[in-house]
Amino acid sequence: MRRSLHMAEDPHELIAFTDFWACGLEESQFTVSEGPSVEAYVTRWSVLVNDLTAEQRWPGWGAAA
């Protein structure tokens, strides 16, 4: 399982990640302004993605991921 951690005050500030693949996925979300981390920040709810290849909630980010 890959994970990342952001500062609560600034979601664009990535402070920890399990590997560079996870880091790249996080950065791509802020580039396209959508994805699970962006949604979690906006809604203040946890977001779980079981299968990136089948995910349809964020089409711009899915293509970038």
N, C-alpha and C positions, 0 to 999 in steps of 0.2 A: 504494500500500500504506500503510495506516495502522498506526501503532505506538504503544506506550506503554512506560514504564519505571517500575519500582517499586524501592523500597529493599529489600534482601535481609532486613533485620532486621524490617521492618514492611510487609507486602504491601499494607496499606491506604493507605500513603503513596505517592501517585502523584507522581513528580518530573519527568516529562517526557511529552509526547504530541505527535503530529503535528498534530492539530487538535481542535477542541472536540467533534466527533462522536466521535472516539476516546476522549476524556476522559469523555464521557457513558456510553459503553459500559462503560468500566472501572468507573466509580462504580456503575453498575447491578448489576454482578456482586457487589459487596460488600453491596448492599442486599438481594439475593435469596439470597446465600450460595452461588452456583454460577456457573459459567462457565469459560471457558478459563484465565483468569488465576488463579482460585481453584484449579482443578485443577492447573495448573503449579506453584503454590506448595506444595500438599499433596504432590504426587507427585515434585516436583523434576525433572520432565521438561518439555521444550518441548511446546506444544500448538498445532497448526495447524488453522485453520478456513478452508476454501476458499470456502464458500458459507453465509452466515448464514441464508438463507431455507430451506435444506435441513437445517440442523444439528438433531439430535435428542438429543444427549447431555445437554443442560441445558434442559429444557422451561420452567422458570421464568424463566431468563435469556433464552431465545430469544424468549419472549413480550414481555419487557421491551425487548429489543434492537430 
